[in-house]
Amino acid sequence: MVEALLYRTCRKHVRYYRVEIAFNLFTEASVVIEWGLRGGTPNRLIFCHGDLRGASAAADKYRERALRRGYVLS
């Protein structure tokens, strides 16, 4: 399991964005994306990929997109 946790401070709130690569029960690699306000209810998306290489490329894409939107690595 590999994870990147990013934060962004907006006025009074602290937002977070988490990208994780994990293996599921069917020997596929999944990319889990979670975002929201710190202390609040998270939003979550899960994308399944046939191999680790595809999952890694997708996770990098989502991490780079979050960095462009102002999130910073913790």
N, CA, C and O atoms as a printed pandas DataFrame, in Angstrom:
     atom_number atom_name residue_name chain_id  residue_number  x_coord  y_coord  z_coord
0              1         N          MET        A               1    0.845   -1.171    0.000
1              2        CA          MET        A               1    0.000    0.000    0.000
2              3         C          MET        A               1    0.895    1.239    0.000
3              4         O          MET        A               1    1.737    1.402    0.883
4              5         N          VAL        A               2    0.712    2.097   -0.976
5              6        CA          VAL        A               2    1.455    3.345   -1.114
6              7         C          VAL        A               2    0.458    4.485   -1.041
7              8         O          VAL        A               2   -0.626    4.406   -1.618
8              9         N          GLU        A               3    0.824    5.552   -0.328
9             10        CA          GLU        A               3   -0.116    6.634   -0.096
10            11         C          GLU        A               3    0.578    7.985   -0.203
11            12         O          GLU        A               3    1.727    8.133    0.213
12            13         N          ALA        A               4   -0.122    8.974   -0.762
13            14        CA          ALA        A               4    0.322   10.369   -0.777
14            15         C          ALA        A               4   -0.781   11.188   -0.118
15            16         O          ALA        A               4   -1.945   11.097   -0.506
16            17         N          LEU        A               5   -0.413   11.987    0.879
17            18        CA          LEU        A               5   -1.371   12.805    1.610
18            19         C          LEU        A               5   -1.000   14.259    1.395
19            20         O          LEU        A               5    0.122   14.674    1.685
20            21         N          LEU        A               6   -1.959   15.036    0.880
21            22        CA          LEU        A               6   -1.719   16.438    0.568
22            23         C          LEU        A               6   -2.719   17.300    1.320
23            24         O          LEU        A               6   -3.842   16.869    1.585
24            25         N          TYR        A               7   -2.308   18.534    1.670
25            26        CA          TYR        A               7   -3.173   19.466    2.392
26            27         C          TYR        A               7   -3.234   20.799    1.674
27            28         O          TYR        A               7   -2.318   21.170    0.940
28            29         N          ARG        A               8   -4.338   21.521    1.898
29            30        CA          ARG        A               8   -4.495   22.877    1.392
30            31         C          ARG        A               8   -5.323   23.651    2.400
31            32         O          ARG        A               8   -6.370   23.176    2.839
32            33         N          THR        A               9   -4.869   24.826    2.767
33            34        CA          THR        A               9   -5.596   25.675    3.709
34            35         C          THR        A               9   -6.391   26.710    2.933
35            36         O          THR        A               9   -5.835   27.477    2.147
36            37         N          CYS        A              10   -7.689   26.723    3.159
37            38        CA          CYS        A              10   -8.595   27.668    2.500
38            39         C          CYS        A              10   -9.339   28.448    3.567
39            40         O          CYS        A              10  -10.224   27.912    4.233
40            41         N          ARG        A              11   -8.988   29.687    3.726
41            42        CA          ARG        A              11   -9.619   30.572    4.723
42            43         C          ARG        A              11   -9.602   29.905    6.089
43            44         O          ARG        A              11   -8.547   29.827    6.718
44            45         N          LYS        A              12  -10.745   29.424    6.563
45            46        CA          LYS        A              12  -10.842   28.821    7.891
46            47         C          LYS        A              12  -10.674   27.311    7.882
47            48         O          LYS        A              12  -10.489   26.706    8.938
48            49         N          HIS        A              13  -10.736   26.692    6.709
49            50        CA          HIS        A              13  -10.764   25.238    6.611
50            51         C          HIS        A              13   -9.435   24.671    6.127
51            52         O          HIS        A              13   -8.687   25.319    5.395
52            53         N          VAL        A              14   -9.170   23.463    6.550
53            54        CA          VAL        A              14   -8.030   22.709    6.030
54            55         C          VAL        A              14   -8.597   21.554    5.223
55            56         O          VAL        A              14   -9.325   20.714    5.752
56            57         N          ARG        A              15   -8.263   21.516    3.953
57            58        CA          ARG        A              15   -8.720   20.455    3.067
58            59         C          ARG        A              15   -7.603   19.446    2.882
59            60         O          ARG        A              15   -6.423   19.788    2.960
60            61         N          TYR        A              16   -7.981   18.208    2.639
61            62        CA          TYR        A              16   -6.978   17.180    2.381
62            63         C          TYR        A              16   -7.354   16.411    1.127
63            64         O          TYR        A              16   -8.513   16.376    0.714
64            65         N          TYR        A              17   -6.340   15.795    0.533
65            66        CA          TYR        A              17   -6.500   14.986   -0.670
66            67         C          TYR        A              17   -5.557   13.809   -0.514
67            68         O          TYR        A              17   -4.352   14.003   -0.356
68            69         N          ARG        A              18   -6.076   12.601   -0.553
69            70        CA          ARG        A              18   -5.260   11.404   -0.342
70            71         C          ARG        A              18   -5.379   10.501   -1.554
71            72         O          ARG        A              18   -6.478   10.206   -2.025
72            73         N          VAL        A              19   -4.227   10.067   -2.051
73            74        CA          VAL        A              19   -4.171    9.123   -3.175
74            75         C          VAL        A              19   -3.442    7.889   -2.675
75            76         O          VAL        A              19   -2.345    7.993   -2.126
76            77         N          GLU        A              20   -4.042    6.726   -2.862
77            78        CA          GLU        A              20   -3.471    5.477   -2.351
78            79         C          GLU        A              20   -3.555    4.389   -3.418
79            80         O          GLU        A              20   -4.535    4.293   -4.156
80            81         N          ILE        A              21   -2.514    3.582   -3.480
81            82        CA          ILE        A              21   -2.525    2.394   -4.331
82            83         C          ILE        A              21   -2.598    1.179   -3.418
83            84         O          ILE        A              21   -1.773    1.026   -2.518
84            85         N          ALA        A              22   -3.569    0.327   -3.644
85            86        CA          ALA        A              22   -3.751   -0.863   -2.808
86            87         C          ALA        A              22   -4.157   -2.041   -3.698
87            88         O          ALA        A              22   -4.721   -1.853   -4.775
88            89         N          PHE        A              23   -3.866   -3.233   -3.238
89            90        CA          PHE        A              23   -4.290   -4.434   -3.959
90            91         C          PHE        A              23   -5.638   -4.887   -3.416
91            92         O          PHE        A              23   -5.872   -4.849   -2.208
92            93         N          ASN        A              24   -6.527   -5.317   -4.314
93            94        CA          ASN        A              24   -7.820   -5.811   -3.869
94            95         C          ASN        A              24   -7.820   -7.338   -3.851
95            96         O          ASN        A              24   -6.785   -7.955   -4.104
96            97         N          LEU        A              25   -8.942   -7.945   -3.562
97            98        CA          LEU        A              25   -9.028   -9.393   -3.419
98            99         C          LEU        A              25   -8.887  -10.148   -4.741
99           100         O          LEU        A              25   -8.655  -11.357   -4.740
100          101         N          PHE        A              26   -9.021   -9.454   -5.850
101          102        CA          PHE        A              26   -8.976  -10.098   -7.153
102          103         C          PHE        A              26   -7.631   -9.913   -7.838
103          104         O          PHE        A              26   -7.552   -9.981   -9.064
104          105         N          THR        A              27   -6.581   -9.681   -7.074
105          106        CA          THR        A              27   -5.201   -9.471   -7.535
106          107         C          THR        A              27   -5.085   -8.325   -8.532
107          108         O          THR        A              27   -4.208   -8.342   -9.395
108          109         N          GLU        A              28   -5.948   -7.345   -8.424
109          110        CA          GLU        A              28   -5.856   -6.120   -9.204
110          111         C          GLU        A              28   -5.316   -5.016   -8.302
111          112         O          GLU        A              28   -5.414   -5.098   -7.078
112          113         N          ALA        A              29   -4.758   -4.009   -8.903
113          114        CA          ALA        A              29   -4.311   -2.838   -8.154
114          115         C          ALA        A              29   -5.403   -1.774   -8.235
115          116         O          ALA        A              29   -5.911   -1.478   -9.316
116          117         N          SER        A              30   -5.752   -1.214   -7.109
117          118        CA          SER        A              30   -6.788   -0.186   -7.054
118          119         C          SER        A              30   -6.174    1.142   -6.657
119          120         O          SER        A              30   -5.245    1.191   -5.850
120          121         N          VAL        A              31   -6.696    2.224   -7.229
121          122        CA          VAL        A              31   -6.321    3.578   -6.836
122          123         C          VAL        A              31   -7.491    4.137   -6.043
123          124         O          VAL        A              31   -8.607    4.230   -6.553
124          125         N          VAL        A              32   -7.235    4.507   -4.803
125          126        CA          VAL        A              32   -8.259    5.076   -3.929
126          127         C          VAL        A              32   -7.960    6.556   -3.782
127          128         O          VAL        A              32   -6.860    6.938   -3.381
128          129         N          ILE        A              33   -8.943    7.392   -4.106
129          130        CA          ILE        A              33   -8.808    8.835   -3.965
130          131         C          ILE        A              33   -9.819    9.284   -2.926
131          132         O          ILE        A              33  -11.003    8.958   -3.011
132          133         N          GLU        A              34   -9.339   10.032   -1.947
133          134        CA          GLU        A              34  -10.208   10.505   -0.865
134          135         C          GLU        A              34   -9.914   11.984   -0.654
135          136         O          GLU        A              34   -8.751   12.386   -0.635
136          137         N          TRP        A              35  -10.959   12.800   -0.495
137          138        CA          TRP        A              35  -10.766   14.220   -0.278
138          139         C          TRP        A              35  -11.888   14.755    0.595
139          140         O          TRP        A              35  -12.938   14.130    0.743
140          141         N          GLY        A              36  -11.642   15.933    1.171
141          142        CA          GLY        A              36  -12.654   16.574    1.998
142          143         C          GLY        A              36  -12.044   17.525    2.993
143          144         O          GLY        A              36  -10.859   17.850    2.920
144          145         N          LEU        A              37  -12.867   17.969    3.927
145          146        CA          LEU        A              37  -12.403   18.837    4.996
146          147         C          LEU        A              37  -11.860   17.980    6.135
147          148         O          LEU        A              37  -12.414   16.925    6.445
148          149         N          ARG        A              38  -10.787   18.433    6.749
149          150        CA          ARG        A              38  -10.230   17.685    7.873
150          151         C          ARG        A              38  -11.260   17.653    9.006
151          152         O          ARG        A              38  -11.758   18.696    9.431
152          153         N          GLY        A              39  -11.565   16.478    9.478
153          154        CA          GLY        A              39  -12.558   16.293   10.522
154          155         C          GLY        A              39  -13.966   16.086   10.004
155          156         O          GLY        A              39  -14.883   15.849   10.791
156          157         N          GLY        A              40  -14.156   16.169    8.697
157          158        CA          GLY        A              40  -15.478   16.001    8.102
158          159         C          GLY        A              40  -15.636   14.634    7.463
159          160         O          GLY        A              40  -14.762   13.775    7.572
160          161         N          THR        A              41  -16.752   14.449    6.803
161          162        CA          THR        A              41  -17.020   13.195    6.105
162          163         C          THR        A              41  -16.276   13.199    4.769
163          164         O          THR        A              41  -16.435   14.130    3.979
164          165         N          PRO        A              42  -15.466   12.171    4.506
165          166        CA          PRO        A              42  -14.673   12.175    3.270
166          167         C          PRO        A              42  -15.483   11.745    2.049
167          168         O          PRO        A              42  -16.477   11.027    2.161
168          169         N          ASN        A              43  -15.038   12.198    0.899
169          170        CA          ASN        A              43  -15.544   11.726   -0.393
170          171         C          ASN        A              43  -14.515   10.729   -0.904
171          172         O          ASN        A              43  -13.315   10.928   -0.715
172          173         N          ARG        A              44  -14.967    9.662   -1.549
173          174        CA          ARG        A              44  -14.029    8.615   -1.957
174          175         C          ARG        A              44  -14.413    8.046   -3.315
175          176         O          ARG        A              44  -15.585    7.806   -3.604
176          177         N          LEU        A              45  -13.383    7.837   -4.147
177          178        CA          LEU        A              45  -13.525    7.159   -5.433
178          179         C          LEU        A              45  -12.507    6.036   -5.489
179          180         O          LEU        A              45  -11.392    6.182   -4.987
180          181         N          ILE        A              46  -12.880    4.914   -6.098
181          182        CA          ILE        A              46  -11.979    3.774   -6.243
182          183         C          ILE        A              46  -11.968    3.369   -7.715
183          184         O          ILE        A              46  -13.017    3.155   -8.323
184          185         N          PHE        A              47  -10.763    3.270   -8.275
185          186        CA          PHE        A              47  -10.583    2.849   -9.663
186          187         C          PHE        A              47   -9.740    1.587   -9.672
187          188         O          PHE        A              47   -8.670    1.559   -9.064
188          189         N          CYS        A              48  -10.198    0.545  -10.349
189          190        CA          CYS        A              48   -9.460   -0.721  -10.433
190          191         C          CYS        A              48   -8.665   -0.768  -11.733
191          192         O          CYS        A              48   -9.138   -0.352  -12.790
192          193         N          HIS        A              49   -7.432   -1.291  -11.623
193          194        CA          HIS        A              49   -6.540   -1.435  -12.769
194          195         C          HIS        A              49   -6.029   -2.868  -12.800
195          196         O          HIS        A              49   -5.894   -3.509  -11.757
196          197         N          GLY        A              50   -5.752   -3.356  -13.970
197          198        CA          GLY        A              50   -5.316   -4.730  -14.132
198          199         C          GLY        A              50   -3.914   -5.001  -13.628
199          200         O          GLY        A              50   -3.589   -6.135  -13.279
200          201         N          ASP        A              51   -3.072   -3.963  -13.585
201          202        CA          ASP        A              51   -1.706   -4.170  -13.123
202          203         C          ASP        A              51   -1.228   -2.964  -12.311
203          204         O          ASP        A              51   -1.862   -1.908  -12.298
204          205         N          LEU        A              52   -0.115   -3.148  -11.648
205          206        CA          LEU        A              52    0.441   -2.104  -10.782
206          207         C          LEU        A              52    0.937   -0.916  -11.595
207          208         O          LEU        A              52    0.850    0.223  -11.135
208          209         N          ARG        A              53    1.442   -1.156  -12.765
209          210        CA          ARG        A              53    1.962   -0.068  -13.600
210          211         C          ARG        A              53    0.850    0.904  -13.989
211          212         O          ARG        A              53    1.039    2.118  -13.919
212          213         N          GLY        A              54   -0.291    0.390  -14.393
213          214        CA          GLY        A              54   -1.418    1.244  -14.744
214          215         C          GLY        A              54   -1.956    2.009  -13.546
215          216         O          GLY        A              54   -2.320    3.180  -13.661
216          217         N          ALA        A              55   -2.006    1.346  -12.398
217          218        CA          ALA        A              55   -2.473    2.015  -11.179
218          219         C          ALA        A              55   -1.507    3.108  -10.768
219          220         O          ALA        A              55   -1.934    4.181  -10.340
220          221         N          SER        A              56   -0.217    2.858  -10.890
221          222        CA          SER        A              56    0.786    3.851  -10.526
222          223         C          SER        A              56    0.711    5.079  -11.426
223          224         O          SER        A              56    0.828    6.206  -10.945
224          225         N          ALA        A              57    0.520    4.873  -12.715
225          226        CA          ALA        A              57    0.390    5.993  -13.648
226          227         C          ALA        A              57   -0.851    6.824  -13.336
227          228         O          ALA        A              57   -0.803    8.053  -13.381
228          229         N          ALA        A              58   -1.952    6.164  -13.022
229          230        CA          ALA        A              58   -3.186    6.881  -12.684
230          231         C          ALA        A              58   -3.031    7.649  -11.372
231          232         O          ALA        A              58   -3.487    8.787  -11.265
232          233         N          ALA        A              59   -2.396    7.040  -10.381
233          234        CA          ALA        A              59   -2.199    7.708   -9.093
234          235         C          ALA        A              59   -1.308    8.932   -9.259
235          236         O          ALA        A              59   -1.560    9.967   -8.642
236          237         N          ASP        A              60   -0.273    8.830  -10.080
237          238        CA          ASP        A              60    0.591    9.984  -10.343
238          239         C          ASP        A              60   -0.178   11.111  -11.000
239          240         O          ASP        A              60    0.041   12.282  -10.691
240          241         N          LYS        A              61   -1.081   10.762  -11.910
241          242        CA          LYS        A              61   -1.892   11.775  -12.583
242          243         C          LYS        A              61   -2.762   12.534  -11.582
243          244         O          LYS        A              61   -2.844   13.761  -11.638
244          245         N          TYR        A              62   -3.410   11.812  -10.667
245          246        CA          TYR        A              62   -4.261   12.462   -9.672
246          247         C          TYR        A              62   -3.454   13.279   -8.675
247          248         O          TYR        A              62   -3.896   14.348   -8.254
248          249         N          ARG        A              63   -2.278   12.794   -8.291
249          250        CA          ARG        A              63   -1.420   13.538   -7.359
250          251         C          ARG        A              63   -0.931   14.826   -8.005
251          252         O          ARG        A              63   -0.957   15.878   -7.367
252          253         N          GLU        A              64   -0.488   14.768   -9.248
253          254        CA          GLU        A              64   -0.026   15.960   -9.953
254          255         C          GLU        A              64   -1.148   16.980  -10.127
255          256         O          GLU        A              64   -0.922   18.185  -10.017
256          257         N          ARG        A              65   -2.350   16.495  -10.398
257          258        CA          ARG        A              65   -3.496   17.395  -10.547
258          259         C          ARG        A              65   -3.784   18.128   -9.240
259          260         O          ARG        A              65   -4.085   19.321   -9.249
260          261         N          ALA        A              66   -3.693   17.414   -8.116
261          262        CA          ALA        A              66   -3.915   18.054   -6.816
262          263         C          ALA        A              66   -2.828   19.073   -6.510
263          264         O          ALA        A              66   -3.113   20.132   -5.950
264          265         N          LEU        A              67   -1.588   18.769   -6.867
265          266        CA          LEU        A              67   -0.499   19.717   -6.641
266          267         C          LEU        A              67   -0.700   20.986   -7.466
267          268         O          LEU        A              67   -0.407   22.079   -6.982
268          269         N          ARG        A              68   -1.189   20.867   -8.689
269          270        CA          ARG        A              68   -1.460   22.037   -9.526
270          271         C          ARG        A              68   -2.585   22.887   -8.937
271          272         O          ARG        A              68   -2.622   24.099   -9.147
272          273         N          ARG        A              69   -3.505   22.253   -8.197
273          274        CA          ARG        A              69   -4.629   22.987   -7.606
274          275         C          ARG        A              69   -4.295   23.598   -6.256
275          276         O          ARG        A              69   -5.178   24.145   -5.595
276          277         N          GLY        A              70   -3.036   23.515   -5.832
277          278        CA          GLY        A              70   -2.627   24.215   -4.615
278          279         C          GLY        A              70   -2.409   23.345   -3.394
279          280         O          GLY        A              70   -2.066   23.868   -2.334
280          281         N          TYR        A              71   -2.591   22.049   -3.498
281          282        CA          TYR        A              71   -2.319   21.165   -2.368
282          283         C          TYR        A              71   -0.813   20.995   -2.237
283          284         O          TYR        A              71   -0.089   21.039   -3.232
284          285         N          VAL        A              72   -0.342   20.802   -1.016
285          286        CA          VAL        A              72    1.088   20.584   -0.768
286          287         C          VAL        A              72    1.249   19.268   -0.009
287          288         O          VAL        A              72    0.371   18.865    0.754
288          289         N          LEU        A              73    2.382   18.610   -0.232
289          290        CA          LEU        A              73    2.668   17.350    0.464
290          291         C          LEU        A              73    2.850   17.614    1.942
291          292         O          LEU        A              73    3.443   18.619    2.333
292          293         N          SER        A              74    2.346   16.719    2.758
293          294        CA          SER        A              74    2.505   16.872    4.216
294          295         C          SER        A              74    3.800   16.276    4.678
295          296         O          SER        A              74    4.105   16.311    5.870
